[in-house]
Amino acid sequence: MDYLMILLIIFLITTICFNMRINKTNEFMSKKQTDILKGICSVIIIFVHIPNNYSNRIQDIISSFGYICVSIFFMLSAYGLKYSLTNKTDYLNKFLLKRLPSVIIPFLIANIINIIVNKSYNPESFKILGFVYVLLIYYVVFYLIYKFCKNRETADSLMITFVILFSVIGKLTNSLIGWQTEQIGFILGILIFNYYQYLKAFFKNKAILKLIIMIVISLLLGILYIKLKHFLFFGDYLLRIILMISIVSLILLIIRNIIFDNKILEILGTIYYEIYLLQVSNINILEKFDISSSTFIIILIFMTLSGAYIMNKFDEKIINRMNEIIKYI
């Protein structure tokens, strides 16, 4: 029995549950809630990319939720875009100039770090970061659709149609960009924003009964997916998406009724992108050492979280400086 892994899981669960309490407020999908959700997902993503030589049973179980976490990243990105579009004046003005640097600059810095670590550029190391390329595509398409289509309902329909087509075509053609099922999370983000009031009430009323029903449905779908995931398109795509929607709905129900008032998770949520980027180089560093699986994972988490925090501060300075320059363009 790997006691180090057990202690790590106990520590992570304790951290998540610290200061947890029943939500007696009207809070739902607030910045604090979404940051905490991103923080939890960012740590789970680290487990996903553990090399096979250092994997173990506990890590494998946690990593199976990785695609849910990436779907949530897409969902929260879309939700944030819609929220800002609705609540900020002239949000689309210089949108690409203001939005793209926040994605591209950390990515470039992570590439530079990767080159330094490997003493050469290793494109194979960055295959796991296809999420970044897809996100950039969606930012550009979002801008074009909502900039030139003044009717919001029509724009939403066009955006959702694009996501479906991009995802399905990518699946059918085995696109190298990947993340075909996870991209559907972008649609969820749009729908959650559009039906915010309805969902806020739905997840609050008879919450315990709905929690039991959603857990049972998610478990049944999970078992069905395990049995049918080898079937092309139906199993490894449609059923995978349905399972994702079910689990995400369960998570939304939880955050509607429970407050995770945790500063640590909030901080992780603000640096989730750097966590996602930096783990690649850290994995390359640690693979040079002959250490146990649990030691590898614990050190990787510590290196990635602490390094991401430092990297985020550096990224912020560059991005803020660029935003000041953009004001005069």
DABELJO-V450473 format. One record per residue. PSI is psi in degrees with one decimal (NA if undefined). D_LAST is the distance of its C-alpha to the last C-alpha in Angstrom with 1 decimal. Layout:
psi=(PSI/PSI)
d_last=(D_LAST/D_LAST)
//
This chain:
psi=(132.6/95.3/-29.8/-41.8/-39.9/-43.6/-37.7/-45.0/-42.2/-42.1/-43.9/-42.1/-41.6/-40.5/-43.3/-41.5/-8.2/129.7/23.9/139.9/164.2/136.7/102.9/6.7/-173.4/16.2/130.7/125.0/34.6/168.6/-40.9/-45.2/-45.2/-35.5/-44.4/-40.2/-42.8/-35.2/-46.1/-45.5/-36.5/-35.2/-40.5/-38.0/-32.8/-39.8/-30.3/-37.5/13.8/128.1/152.8/-34.4/-19.0/10.6/160.7/176.6/-45.9/-45.0/-39.1/-39.2/-46.4/-40.7/-20.7/-16.2/5.9/-41.3/-26.5/-41.6/-42.2/-37.6/-39.5/-38.2/-45.9/-43.4/-47.7/-31.0/-47.2/-42.3/-43.2/-39.3/-45.4/-40.4/-46.4/-38.5/-37.1/-34.6/-8.2/130.3/135.4/40.2/-36.3/-8.3/118.5/30.6/-50.3/-38.0/-32.8/-34.7/-43.4/-39.0/-32.6/-19.8/-43.5/-43.1/-50.4/-35.5/-42.2/-41.4/-41.6/-36.8/-43.0/-43.8/-40.2/-39.4/-42.0/-43.6/-43.7/-6.3/14.6/163.4/127.6/92.9/-26.6/-33.4/-23.1/10.1/-30.6/-8.2/25.9/-21.5/-38.1/-44.8/-42.7/-42.6/-40.1/-41.4/-43.7/-33.5/-44.9/-45.5/-40.6/-46.2/-48.6/-43.3/-50.2/-16.8/-41.6/-8.0/106.9/-25.0/115.4/-39.1/-42.1/-41.4/-42.1/-43.9/-42.4/-41.3/-44.3/-41.0/-42.8/-44.9/-45.8/-48.3/-44.7/-40.0/-48.2/-46.0/-40.4/-39.1/-46.5/-31.3/3.5/51.7/139.9/-21.0/-39.5/-163.2/35.8/-43.9/-37.0/-28.4/-26.0/-20.8/-28.8/-38.7/-41.3/-39.7/-41.7/-44.9/-38.4/-41.1/-44.9/-33.7/34.6/-51.5/-41.7/-46.7/-36.4/-41.2/-40.1/-45.2/-13.0/-39.0/130.9/47.1/-41.4/-44.7/-44.8/-33.5/-46.8/-45.0/-44.3/-36.4/-46.0/-45.3/-43.9/-40.7/-44.8/-42.7/-36.5/-43.4/-43.2/-40.0/-42.2/-37.8/-29.8/3.5/-15.0/-10.6/123.5/138.4/-57.1/-49.7/-52.2/0.8/-67.9/-49.0/-34.5/-39.4/-43.8/-41.8/-41.3/-45.6/-39.6/-46.3/-39.9/-39.5/-40.2/-42.0/-42.2/-38.5/-41.6/-48.0/-16.8/-28.1/-9.5/134.6/125.6/87.5/80.3/112.2/-36.2/-47.2/-34.2/-44.4/-43.7/-35.2/-31.1/-18.4/18.4/-35.2/-42.9/-35.6/-45.1/-41.2/-40.5/-22.3/-27.6/-52.0/-38.8/-37.5/-44.0/-36.7/-49.4/-25.1/-15.3/-10.8/146.1/88.7/165.3/164.6/-49.3/-40.0/-41.9/-48.5/-44.3/-46.3/-40.3/-44.1/-46.6/-46.8/-42.5/-44.6/-45.6/-42.0/-37.6/-36.4/-45.1/-44.6/-38.4/-42.0/-39.9/-43.5/-42.8/-42.3/-43.8/-46.5/-42.2/-38.7/-41.1/-39.2/-34.8/-38.0/-39.4/-32.8/-29.0/1.7/NA)
d_last=(60.3/57.0/57.0/53.7/51.9/53.8/52.8/49.1/49.2/51.0/48.4/45.5/47.3/48.1/44.5/43.4/46.2/45.9/45.6/45.7/47.0/47.6/44.7/46.1/42.8/40.7/38.1/37.0/33.9/32.4/29.8/32.7/34.8/32.2/31.2/35.0/35.5/32.8/34.4/37.8/36.6/34.8/38.1/40.0/37.7/38.8/42.4/41.5/40.5/43.5/45.2/48.6/50.5/49.4/49.5/52.2/53.4/51.5/48.2/48.9/49.5/46.2/44.2/45.5/43.1/40.1/39.1/39.3/36.7/34.3/34.8/34.0/30.7/29.8/31.2/29.3/26.0/26.7/27.9/24.9/22.6/24.9/25.2/21.5/21.1/24.0/23.4/19.7/18.1/15.2/15.7/14.7/11.3/9.0/12.5/12.7/9.7/11.3/14.9/15.6/15.0/17.6/20.0/19.3/19.0/22.4/23.9/23.1/24.5/27.6/28.0/28.0/30.6/32.6/32.7/34.0/36.6/37.9/37.5/36.0/33.7/35.8/34.2/37.2/36.2/33.0/34.7/35.0/31.2/30.9/29.7/26.2/26.0/27.3/24.9/21.9/23.5/24.0/20.4/19.3/22.3/21.9/18.4/19.8/22.9/21.7/18.8/21.3/24.5/24.7/28.1/27.8/31.3/30.8/27.5/29.5/32.3/30.1/28.4/31.9/33.3/30.7/31.5/35.3/35.1/32.9/35.3/38.5/37.6/36.6/40.0/42.0/40.5/40.5/36.7/35.8/32.8/35.3/35.0/36.3/38.1/35.6/32.9/34.9/33.8/30.5/32.7/34.5/31.3/30.5/34.2/34.5/31.6/33.1/36.6/35.8/38.4/41.1/40.6/40.5/43.9/45.3/44.7/46.3/49.4/52.3/50.1/53.0/54.5/51.2/50.7/54.1/53.5/50.1/51.5/54.4/52.2/49.9/52.9/54.6/51.4/51.0/54.6/54.2/51.1/53.0/55.8/53.7/50.6/52.1/52.2/49.3/46.7/48.9/49.5/46.6/43.9/45.0/47.3/44.7/42.1/44.8/45.7/42.0/41.7/44.9/44.0/40.6/42.3/44.7/41.9/40.3/43.8/44.1/40.9/41.7/45.0/44.5/42.0/41.1/40.2/39.5/37.0/37.5/36.5/33.5/32.2/33.0/31.1/27.9/28.4/29.9/27.3/27.9/31.6/31.4/29.7/31.8/35.2/35.3/35.4/37.7/40.1/40.2/41.1/43.8/45.3/46.6/49.0/52.2/51.9/53.0/50.9/50.6/49.7/47.0/45.5/45.7/44.2/41.4/40.5/40.5/38.5/35.9/35.5/35.4/33.2/30.7/30.5/29.7/27.2/25.4/25.0/23.5/21.2/20.0/19.1/17.0/15.3/14.8/13.3/10.8/10.0/9.5/7.0/5.1/5.6/3.8/0.0)
//
